[in-house]
Amino acid sequence: MFGSAGGVFYGFSRRFTAAAVSLNSDAINLLHHVRLLCSLGHLQEALKLFYSITPPPPLVHSHHTYAALFHACARRSSLPQGQALHRHMLLHNPNPDFDLFLINHIVNMSAKCGSLDYARQLFDEMPERNIVSWTALVSGYAQHGRPDGCFKVFREMLVWHRPTDFAFASVISACGGDGDCGRQVHALALKTSFDSYVFVGNALIMMYCRSCGGADEAWSVYASLEFPNLVSWNSMIAGFQVCGYGNRALELFSQMHFSGIRFDRATLVSILSCLCEMGDGLEYCFRLQCLIIKTGFISEIEVATAMVKAYSSLGGEVSDCYKIFLELDGRQDVISWTGIVAAYAEQDPEEAILLFRQFLRECMAPDRHMFSIVLKACAGLATEQHALAVRSHVLKVGFEDDTVLANALIHACARCGSIALSKQAFDTMISRDTVSWNSMLKAYAMHGQCKEALQLFSQMDAQPDGATFVALLSACSHAGMVEEGTKIFETMSNNHGIVPQLDHYACMVDLLGRSGRISEAKELIDKMPMEPDSVVWSALLGGCRKHGETKLAKLAAAKLKELDPNNSLGYVLMSNMFSTDGCFNEAGLIRREMEGKTVRKEPGLSWIEIGNHVHEFASGGQQHPERVAIFSELEKLVRRLKDFGYVPQISLALHDIEDEQKEEQLYYHSEKLALVFALMNLGNRCYSGNIIKIMKNIRICVDCHNFMKLVSELVDMEIVVRDSNRFHHFKAKVCSCNDYW
C-alpha cells in the first residue's frame, strides 16, 4: 500500500546537513502557497500545485509542506491522497533522514483515515517517539471503534509519558457504554488532575450517559467543570436526551438561553430530539420554532430535518412539516427528504409516494433508510402495486440482499392484502433475522392463517423475542385456536425465557374473550403481575360485547374510561350492547355522557384505489363528487341482494327512527360505498385479477360483513377488506375469518 515502512527511516542516525541544495525564491513561494491552501481546506488544489513543482523539492526544504499536506489528508479522511503523497515522498527522497515531526503526521494521517495496522507498523519502527506519536495512535483507535487497541496503546503510553487531555478524551470516548472501563480512566484523570480539563469533562459526560443511563454521574462531572464551554452544555443536554430525561434537558436549555450563552445547531437538534419523546412536546415545539426562526437556524439542514421529525412524531400537521422542509430552498439532501417522506408516510401515505417520485425526478439517490420509509408508506395503501414498484427501484440500485428492506417488503405486501407476495419475499431472502420471521408471522396473523403461522414458527431458526409471541397469540386469537394459544402463552417463559408483558396478556384476554371464556379472561387479568392497561380492558370489553356479558362489560368499560378517557371505544361498545338488548334508554344515556365529556367517536372511513388515485368514503357518502351515481348503483345492488337473501341487521341503529330509516343508515356505511364505486370502475382498477381491495379504519360491522359475503357470490369476485383488526377475504359467500372476528 505505502511500500516498506522501514524505508521511511533509512539512515536514522543522520540529520539534515548544510550540504542540502538550496531552493530558489519561486519554489519557496510555491511551497508557502501549498501550505496556505491546506490551511484553507483546499486539499485537491494544494496537491495539484505541490506535484507541479519541478524538480520536486528535497525533504530538507519541504518537510513542513509534506506535514501540512498529510494533516489536510487526515482532516478530510482522504486515505488515497495520503497514500499517493507518501509514495511521492519515498520516490523522490529514497534515503530520508528521520524526522519525528513528519513521521508523526504520517502516523496521524494513517490512523485518522482508518489504516490502523499500517499506523501501528510505522509507530513500532520509530526509533524515537514523543507524546504526539502516542496520542495520534490512541485517538485513531478510538475514532474507528477499536477500544481494545485504544486501551492497549494507552496503557503502554503511561510507562513513558503523562497523557494529554486529548489522549484522555479519546480513550474515554472509546469506552462507549462500558461504564467500568470509563470509571477506571476517570479515576486516573482525577489522580492526575485532568478531570478539570473541559475537553476531558465533556467526554466523561457522554460516556456516563451512554453507560446504563448514568445521568446523575454525568451531571456531577458537568457541575464540577469550572468553565464549561458550548460543547459541555451540548454534551449534557444530549446526555439527558439519551437517558430519556427530556424535561431536564429542556430546563438546562432554558438556563443556557437565559444566561446569554449562544447555542448552535447541535443544541437545537438535541432539544428537538427530546421533544419527540414527550407527550406534551408539541407546545414546546411551537415555541422552539419561533426561536429557531428568530436566530436564523431554520435554514440549517440538520435543524430543519429534526424539526420536521419532531412535528411528525408529536402529531403535528404535515402541512407545517412541509413548510419547514421548503425553507431549505433547494438545499435538501437525502436525509431531509427522508424526514419529510417519513412525516407523510404516517398521515398521508399517498402523498408520501408522490414526494418519493419527486425525489427521484430530482436525480437524488435513495439510501436504505429512504426505501424502508417508502415501503412503510406503501403499507398504508390499499393495493400492493406501489410496494412492487419500490421493490423494482431497490433491485435497480443493488439492495436486493438487504434484510431490512426485505422485512419491510414482507410487511407492506401483507398490509396491502397480498399474503402470497409476502411469502414470496420471505422465501427468496438470502439471510433472515428475527424481524424477518416476525414479519411473516404477523402477516399470517393479520390474514387469519393460524395454522400456517404455527407451522412457520416450528421452522424458525432465529432467536424468538417478545414480538414473535405477540404475533403467534394474535394468530390464535383471530382463528379461535384457544388451546394452541394457551399452550404458547404457558411455554414462552419456560421454553424460551421470555416473560409475558402487557401485550401478551392483552392477546390472551382477547383470545379467551372471543371464544366466550369471559370468566377465565377476567381471572387472568386478576393474576397479572402488572397493572392492566387500556388495551387489556378493551380486549375484555370486546369479548363481553360479542357474548353479551353486560355485567363484566360495565366493569371493563369503566376501567377503559378511567385509563383512556378520550377513547370512544368504551362508550360505543356499551351503547351497542344496550341497543342489542333493547335497552335503548341506557344506550341513549351513554351517548349523552359521551357528548357531555366531548368524547368523539372516530368516524368510519374507507379507502379504495382506482386508476392510481385513492378515493376516500365516509359513512353517508356526502363528500364524494360522484355520490349521486354511487347512491343509485347502491340501491340497485341492495334490491338484487334482498332477492339473494340479504336481511339488514338493524339492531344497532338508533331506536327512535323507523325500520326503513335504520336500513338506509346501514346502506351508506363507508365500505359499502367503496365497494359500489369499485364495481362501477372495474375497468379502471390499478391492480390485476378478480379482486376488489378496500381499507377501513375501524372494525367492520356485522351487517357490512354479511353484505360483502353476498356480493362476493353475486358478482363472482374476491373482496378483501382490511379493517382495524385484521383482513377479511370474502369469496363465494364465505369469509376467511369463518365469521369469527
KETIDO-290874 format. One record per residue (C-alpha): residue in three letters; x, y, z. Coordinates in steps of 0.25 Angstrom, whole numbers, padded with zeros to 4 digits, always signed. Layout:
N
alaXYZ ...
REM end
This chain:
741
met+0000+0000+0000 phe+0010+0010+0004 gly+0023+0002+0001 ser+0032-0003+0012 ala+0030+0004+0025 gly+0045+0003+0028 gly+0048+0011+0016 val+0043+0023+0023 phe+0054+0022+0034 tyr+0066+0019+0025 gly+0078+0026+0031 phe+0072+0028+0045 ser+0085+0033+0051 arg+0087+0044+0041 arg+0081+0058+0042 phe+0079+0069+0031 thr+0092+0075+0027 ala+0096+0088+0022 ala+0100+0082+0009 ala+0086+0081+0005 val+0082+0088-0008 ser+0076+0102-0006 leu+0063+0106-0013 asn+0060+0118-0022 ser+0050+0128-0017 asp+0039+0123-0027 ala+0040+0109-0021 ile+0039+0115-0007 asn+0027+0123-0011 leu+0020+0111-0017 leu+0022+0103-0004 his+0017+0114+0004 his+0005+0115-0005 val+0003+0100-0003 arg+0002+0101+0012 leu-0007+0113+0011 leu-0017+0105+0002 cys-0016+0093+0012 ser-0020+0103+0024 leu-0032+0108+0016 gly-0036+0093+0013 his-0034+0093-0002 leu-0027+0079-0002 gln-0028+0076-0016 glu-0023+0089-0021 ala-0011+0088-0011 leu-0007+0074-0016 lys-0008+0079-0031 leu+0001+0091-0028 phe+0011+0082-0020 tyr+0012+0072-0030 ser+0014+0082-0041 ile+0027+0087-0035 thr+0039+0083-0043 pro+0048+0078-0039 pro+0042+0073-0026 pro+0048+0080-0014 pro+0057+0071-0005 leu+0051+0067+0008 val+0060+0076+0016 his+0053+0088+0010 ser+0039+0082+0008 his+0036+0074+0021 his+0027+0085+0027 thr+0019+0085+0014 tyr+0018+0070+0014 ala+0014+0071+0028 ala+0003+0081+0025 leu-0002+0072+0013 phe-0002+0060+0022 his-0010+0068+0032 ala-0020+0072+0022 cys-0022+0058+0017 ala-0025+0054+0032 arg-0035+0065+0033 arg-0042+0061+0021 ser-0041+0046+0023 ser-0034+0045+0009 leu-0026+0032+0010 pro-0024+0030-0005 gln-0018+0044-0006 gly-0010+0041+0007 gln-0004+0028+0001 ala-0001+0035-0012 leu+0006+0046-0005 his+0014+0036+0004 arg+0019+0029-0009 his+0023+0042-0015 met+0031+0045-0003 leu+0038+0032-0003 leu+0040+0032-0018 his+0047+0046-0018 asn+0054+0044-0005 pro+0059+0030-0005 asn+0068+0031+0007 pro+0061+0041+0016 asp+0067+0045+0030 phe+0058+0042+0042 asp+0048+0054+0044 leu+0040+0051+0057 phe+0031+0063+0053 leu+0028+0058+0039 ile+0026+0043+0043 asn+0016+0047+0054 his+0008+0054+0043 ile+0009+0041+0035 val+0005+0032+0047 asn-0007+0042+0050 met-0012+0042+0035 ser-0012+0027+0034 ala-0019+0025+0048 lys-0029+0036+0045 cys-0032+0030+0032 gly-0034+0016+0037 ser-0021+0010+0033 leu-0019+0006+0047 asp-0010-0006+0044 tyr+0000+0002+0036 ala+0000+0013+0046 arg+0003+0003+0057 gln+0015-0003+0048 leu+0020+0011+0046 phe+0019+0014+0061 asp+0026+0001+0065 glu+0038+0004+0055 met+0040+0018+0060 pro+0054+0019+0068 glu+0048+0031+0075 arg+0034+0035+0080 asn+0028+0047+0087 ile+0014+0049+0093 val+0009+0053+0080 ser+0012+0040+0074 trp+0005+0032+0085 thr-0007+0041+0085 ala-0009+0040+0070 leu-0010+0025+0071 val-0019+0025+0083 ser-0028+0035+0076 gly-0028+0027+0063 tyr-0033+0014+0070 ala-0043+0022+0078 gln-0049+0029+0065 his-0050+0016+0058 gly-0057+0008+0068 arg-0045-0001+0073 pro-0046+0000+0088 asp-0037-0011+0091 gly-0025-0005+0083 cys-0028+0008+0089 phe-0027+0003+0103 lys-0014-0005+0100 val-0007+0007+0094 phe-0012+0016+0105 arg-0006+0006+0116 glu+0007+0005+0109 met+0008+0021+0108 leu+0006+0022+0123 val+0020+0016+0125 trp+0027+0027+0116 his+0018+0039+0117 arg+0008+0046+0124 pro-0005+0046+0115 thr-0011+0059+0110 asp-0025+0064+0111 phe-0027+0059+0097 ala-0022+0045+0100 phe-0031+0044+0112 ala-0043+0049+0104 ser-0040+0039+0093 val-0039+0027+0102 ile-0051+0031+0110 ser-0059+0032+0097 ala-0055+0018+0093 cys-0061+0013+0106 gly-0075+0015+0099 gly-0085+0009+0108 asp-0075+0001+0117 gly-0076+0009+0130 asp-0066+0000+0137 cys-0055+0004+0128 gly-0059+0018+0127 arg-0059+0019+0142 gln-0045+0014+0143 val-0040+0024+0133 his-0048+0035+0141 ala-0040+0031+0154 leu-0027+0033+0147 ala-0032+0046+0142 leu-0035+0050+0156 lys-0022+0046+0161 thr-0014+0054+0150 ser-0024+0066+0151 phe-0028+0064+0137 asp-0043+0063+0141 ser-0043+0079+0142 tyr-0040+0080+0127 val-0052+0083+0119 phe-0049+0074+0108 val-0048+0062+0117 gly-0060+0066+0125 asn-0068+0067+0112 ala-0064+0053+0108 leu-0067+0048+0122 ile-0081+0054+0122 met-0085+0046+0109 met-0078+0033+0114 tyr-0087+0033+0126 cys-0099+0036+0119 arg-0097+0025+0109 ser-0093+0015+0120 cys-0106+0010+0127 gly-0113+0023+0127 gly-0103+0030+0137 ala-0109+0043+0136 asp-0106+0047+0151 glu-0091+0043+0149 ala-0091+0051+0137 trp-0097+0063+0144 ser-0087+0062+0155 val-0076+0063+0144 tyr-0083+0075+0138 ala-0085+0082+0151 ser-0070+0081+0154 leu-0066+0088+0142 glu-0061+0102+0146 phe-0062+0108+0132 pro-0072+0099+0123 asn-0072+0102+0108 leu-0082+0101+0098 val-0079+0086+0096 ser-0081+0084+0111 trp-0095+0089+0110 asn-0098+0082+0098 ser-0092+0069+0103 met-0100+0070+0116 ile-0113+0073+0108 ala-0110+0062+0098 gly-0107+0053+0110 phe-0121+0056+0117 gln-0127+0053+0103 val-0120+0039+0102 cys-0124+0035+0116 gly-0139+0039+0114 tyr-0139+0052+0123 gly-0145+0061+0113 asn-0150+0071+0124 arg-0137+0072+0130 ala-0131+0075+0116 leu-0141+0086+0114 glu-0138+0092+0127 leu-0123+0093+0124 phe-0126+0098+0111 ser-0135+0109+0117 gln-0124+0112+0127 met-0113+0113+0116 his-0122+0122+0107 phe-0126+0132+0119 ser-0111+0132+0123 gly-0108+0138+0110 ile-0099+0126+0105 arg-0101+0125+0090 phe-0106+0111+0085 asp-0103+0104+0072 arg-0110+0094+0063 ala-0105+0083+0071 thr-0112+0089+0083 leu-0125+0090+0075 val-0124+0076+0069 ser-0123+0070+0083 ile-0135+0078+0089 leu-0143+0075+0077 ser-0140+0060+0079 cys-0144+0061+0093 leu-0158+0067+0089 cys-0160+0055+0080 glu-0161+0046+0093 met-0170+0056+0101 gly-0185+0055+0101 asp-0187+0070+0103 gly-0176+0073+0094 leu-0184+0080+0082 glu-0186+0093+0090 tyr-0171+0093+0093 cys-0168+0091+0078 phe-0177+0103+0074 arg-0169+0112+0084 leu-0155+0106+0079 gln-0159+0108+0065 cys-0161+0123+0068 leu-0147+0124+0074 ile-0141+0116+0062 ile-0147+0125+0052 lys-0142+0137+0060 thr-0128+0132+0061 gly-0127+0128+0046 phe-0125+0113+0049 ile-0137+0110+0041 ser-0129+0109+0029 glu-0119+0099+0035 ile-0122+0085+0028 glu-0120+0077+0041 val-0129+0087+0050 ala-0140+0087+0039 thr-0140+0072+0038 ala-0140+0070+0053 met-0152+0080+0054 val-0159+0072+0043 lys-0157+0059+0051 ala-0162+0066+0064 tyr-0175+0071+0058 ser-0178+0058+0051 ser-0175+0050+0064 leu-0184+0059+0072 gly-0195+0058+0063 gly-0194+0072+0057 glu-0199+0076+0043 val-0191+0070+0032 ser-0194+0083+0024 asp-0186+0090+0035 cys-0175+0080+0033 tyr-0175+0082+0018 lys-0174+0097+0020 ile-0161+0095+0029 phe-0156+0086+0018 leu-0158+0097+0007 glu-0150+0107+0016 leu-0137+0099+0011 asp-0140+0105-0002 gly-0133+0095-0011 arg-0122+0090-0002 gln-0130+0078+0003 asp-0121+0065+0004 val-0125+0051+0005 ile-0127+0052+0020 ser-0136+0064+0019 trp-0144+0057+0008 thr-0145+0044+0016 gly-0151+0052+0028 ile-0162+0059+0020 val-0166+0046+0014 ala-0166+0039+0027 ala-0175+0050+0032 tyr-0185+0048+0021 ala-0184+0032+0022 glu-0191+0033+0035 gln-0202+0042+0032 asp-0204+0043+0017 pro-0197+0031+0010 glu-0201+0034-0004 glu-0195+0048-0003 ala-0182+0041+0003 ile-0181+0033-0010 leu-0183+0045-0019 leu-0172+0052-0011 phe-0163+0040-0013 arg-0165+0041-0028 gln-0161+0056-0028 phe-0149+0052-0020 leu-0145+0042-0031 arg-0148+0053-0042 glu-0138+0062-0036 cys-0128+0051-0038 met-0125+0048-0024 ala-0120+0034-0020 pro-0129+0028-0009 asp-0122+0020+0002 arg-0127+0008+0010 his-0134+0017+0020 met-0142+0024+0010 phe-0146+0011+0003 ser-0151+0006+0017 ile-0159+0018+0019 val-0165+0018+0006 leu-0169+0003+0008 lys-0175+0007+0021 ala-0184+0017+0013 cys-0187+0006+0003 ala-0193-0002+0015 gly-0203+0009+0017 leu-0209+0008+0003 ala-0220-0002-0002 thr-0212-0009-0012 glu-0198-0015-0014 gln-0195-0008-0027 his-0187+0003-0021 ala-0179-0007-0012 leu-0175-0015-0024 ala-0171-0002-0031 val-0162+0002-0020 arg-0156-0012-0020 ser-0152-0010-0034 his-0144+0002-0030 val-0138-0006-0019 leu-0133-0017-0029 lys-0128-0006-0038 val-0119+0000-0028 gly-0114-0013-0023 phe-0120-0014-0010 glu-0127-0027-0013 asp-0120-0035-0002 asp-0123-0024+0009 thr-0130-0031+0020 val-0137-0019+0026 leu-0143-0015+0013 ala-0148-0030+0010 asn-0154-0029+0024 ala-0161-0016+0020 leu-0166-0022+0007 ile-0172-0034+0015 his-0179-0025+0024 ala-0184-0015+0012 cys-0189-0027+0004 ala-0197-0033+0015 arg-0203-0020+0019 cys-0207-0018+0005 gly-0215-0031+0005 ser-0205-0040-0003 ile-0200-0051+0007 ala-0195-0058-0005 leu-0185-0047-0009 ser-0181-0046+0006 lys-0178-0061+0006 gln-0170-0060-0008 ala-0162-0048-0002 phe-0159-0057+0011 asp-0155-0069+0003 thr-0146-0062-0006 met-0138-0056+0005 ile-0123-0060+0006 ser-0122-0056+0020 arg-0133-0055+0031 asp-0133-0049+0045 thr-0143-0050+0056 val-0150-0038+0050 ser-0152-0046+0037 trp-0159-0057+0043 asn-0167-0048+0052 ser-0172-0040+0040 met-0176-0053+0033 leu-0183-0058+0046 lys-0190-0045+0047 ala-0195-0046+0032 tyr-0201-0059+0035 ala-0207-0054+0048 met-0213-0042+0040 his-0220-0051+0030 gly-0225-0061+0040 gln-0216-0072+0035 cys-0212-0078+0049 lys-0208-0092+0044 glu-0198-0086+0035 ala-0193-0077+0046 leu-0191-0089+0055 gln-0184-0097+0044 leu-0175-0086+0041 phe-0171-0084+0056 ser-0167-0099+0056 gln-0157-0096+0045 met-0151-0083+0051 asp-0136-0083+0052 ala-0135-0070+0059 gln-0136-0066+0074 pro-0151-0062+0076 asp-0154-0050+0084 gly-0166-0044+0090 ala-0172-0039+0077 thr-0171-0053+0072 phe-0181-0058+0083 val-0190-0046+0081 ala-0191-0050+0066 leu-0194-0065+0070 leu-0204-0061+0080 ser-0211-0051+0071 ala-0212-0062+0060 cys-0218-0072+0070 ser-0228-0061+0075 his-0232-0058+0061 ala-0235-0073+0057 gly-0241-0077+0071 met-0230-0087+0074 val-0231-0085+0089 glu-0223-0098+0093 glu-0212-0095+0084 gly-0211-0081+0089 thr-0211-0084+0103 lys-0200-0094+0101 ile-0191-0084+0094 phe-0194-0074+0106 glu-0191-0084+0116 thr-0178-0089+0110 met-0172-0076+0105 ser-0165-0073+0118 asn-0161-0087+0122 asn-0156-0091+0108 his-0151-0078+0102 gly-0148-0070+0115 ile-0158-0058+0110 val-0166-0053+0122 pro-0180-0049+0117 gln-0182-0034+0116 leu-0195-0025+0115 asp-0197-0028+0100 his-0196-0043+0102 tyr-0207-0042+0113 ala-0215-0034+0104 cys-0215-0044+0093 met-0218-0055+0103 val-0230-0047+0109 asp-0235-0045+0094 leu-0233-0060+0091 leu-0241-0065+0103 gly-0251-0053+0102 arg-0254-0056+0087 ser-0256-0071+0090 gly-0267-0068+0101 arg-0258-0071+0113 ile-0260-0058+0119 ser-0259-0062+0133 glu-0245-0068+0130 ala-0241-0055+0123 lys-0245-0048+0136 glu-0237-0057+0145 leu-0225-0056+0136 ile-0226-0040+0138 asp-0227-0042+0153 lys-0214-0051+0153 met-0206-0041+0144 pro-0192-0037+0151 met-0194-0023+0146 glu-0206-0013+0145 pro-0214-0016+0133 asp-0215-0005+0123 ser-0226+0001+0114 val-0222-0010+0103 val-0225-0021+0113 trp-0238-0015+0117 ser-0243-0012+0103 ala-0239-0027+0099 leu-0248-0032+0111 leu-0259-0022+0107 gly-0259-0027+0092 gly-0261-0041+0097 cys-0272-0037+0106 arg-0279-0029+0095 lys-0278-0042+0086 his-0284-0051+0096 gly-0294-0041+0103 glu-0287-0041+0116 thr-0293-0028+0121 lys-0288-0028+0136 leu-0273-0030+0133 ala-0275-0021+0121 lys-0279-0010+0130 leu-0266-0012+0139 ala-0257-0013+0126 ala-0263+0000+0121 ala-0261+0007+0134 lys-0247+0003+0134 leu-0245+0007+0120 lys-0251+0021+0122 glu-0242+0023+0134 leu-0229+0019+0127 asp-0232+0025+0114 pro-0243+0036+0116 asn-0243+0041+0102 asn-0245+0027+0095 ser-0259+0026+0090 leu-0258+0010+0090 gly-0264+0008+0103 tyr-0276+0017+0101 val-0279+0012+0087 leu-0278-0003+0091 met-0286-0001+0103 ser-0297+0007+0095 asn-0297-0004+0085 met-0299-0015+0095 phe-0311-0008+0101 ser-0317-0005+0088 thr-0315-0020+0084 asp-0322-0024+0097 gly-0333-0014+0094 cys-0329-0005+0106 phe-0330+0008+0097 asn-0331+0018+0109 glu-0318+0013+0115 ala-0311+0014+0101 gly-0316+0028+0100 leu-0311+0031+0114 ile-0297+0026+0109 arg-0297+0034+0097 arg-0301+0047+0104 glu-0290+0044+0114 met-0280+0043+0103 glu-0285+0056+0097 gly-0284+0063+0111 lys-0270+0059+0112 thr-0267+0063+0098 val-0262+0049+0094 arg-0263+0048+0079 lys-0266+0035+0072 glu-0256+0032+0061 pro-0263+0033+0048 gly-0264+0021+0039 leu-0255+0023+0027 ser-0252+0014+0015 trp-0242+0015+0004 ile-0241+0009-0010 glu-0231+0011-0021 ile-0236+0014-0035 gly-0226+0018-0046 asn-0215+0021-0037 his-0223+0030-0029 val-0228+0027-0015 his-0243+0030-0012 glu-0248+0033+0002 phe-0262+0030+0007 ala-0269+0034+0020 ser-0281+0028+0025 gly-0293+0035+0018 gly-0284+0038+0006 gln-0288+0052+0005 gln-0274+0057+0001 his-0271+0049-0011 pro-0273+0056-0024 glu-0280+0044-0031 arg-0289+0042-0019 val-0302+0042-0027 ala-0297+0031-0037 ile-0292+0023-0025 phe-0305+0024-0017 ser-0313+0020-0030 glu-0304+0008-0032 leu-0304+0004-0017 glu-0320+0004-0017 lys-0320-0005-0029 leu-0309-0014-0023 val-0317-0015-0010 arg-0330-0019-0017 arg-0323-0030-0024 leu-0317-0035-0011 lys-0330-0035-0004 asp-0335-0045-0015 phe-0322-0052-0011 gly-0325-0053+0003 tyr-0320-0041+0009 val-0326-0036+0022 pro-0321-0023+0028 gln-0316-0024+0043 ile-0323-0012+0049 ser-0322-0016+0063 leu-0311-0006+0066 ala-0317+0006+0059 leu-0324+0018+0066 his-0336+0013+0073 asp-0345+0025+0071 ile-0346+0024+0056 glu-0354+0015+0047 asp-0348+0002+0042 glu-0347+0007+0028 gln-0338+0018+0032 lys-0330+0009+0040 glu-0328+0001+0027 glu-0324+0013+0020 gln-0313+0017+0031 leu-0307+0003+0029 tyr-0307+0004+0013 tyr-0298+0016+0014 his-0287+0011+0022 ser-0273+0015+0016 glu-0269+0001+0012 lys-0282-0002+0004 leu-0280+0012-0003 ala-0265+0008-0006 leu-0270-0006-0012 val-0280+0000-0021 phe-0271+0010-0026 ala-0261-0001-0029 leu-0271-0009-0037 met-0275+0004-0045 asn-0260+0005-0049 leu-0256-0009-0051 gly-0248-0006-0064 asn-0240+0005-0057 arg-0235-0002-0045 cys-0220-0001-0043 tyr-0218-0016-0039 ser-0220-0028-0047 gly-0228-0041-0044 asn-0242-0043-0040 ile-0241-0036-0027 ile-0246-0023-0020 lys-0238-0017-0008 ile-0244-0008+0002 met-0237-0002+0014 lys-0245+0002+0026 asn-0241+0010+0039 ile-0250+0003+0049 arg-0255-0011+0051 ile-0265-0016+0040 cys-0279-0017+0045 val-0288-0030+0045 asp-0297-0024+0034 cys-0286-0020+0025 his-0279-0033+0027 asn-0292-0041+0023 phe-0293-0031+0011 met-0279-0034+0006 lys-0281-0049+0006 leu-0293-0048-0002 val-0287-0038-0012 ser-0275-0047-0014 glu-0284-0058-0019 leu-0293-0049-0027 val-0282-0043-0035 asp-0273-0055-0035 met-0261-0047-0029 glu-0252-0047-0017 ile-0254-0036-0008 val-0243-0033+0002 val-0246-0023+0014 arg-0235-0019+0023 asp-0241-0013+0036 ser-0234-0008+0049 asn-0232-0022+0054 arg-0230-0032+0042 phe-0232-0036+0028 his-0245-0042+0023 his-0245-0049+0009 phe-0259-0051+0004 lys-0261-0061-0007 ala-0273-0069-0011 lys-0282-0065+0001 val-0271-0069+0011 cys-0261-0060+0019 ser-0247-0065+0022 cys-0250-0062+0037 asn-0261-0072+0037 asp-0270-0061+0044 tyr-0260-0061+0056 trp-0256-0047+0057 
REM end
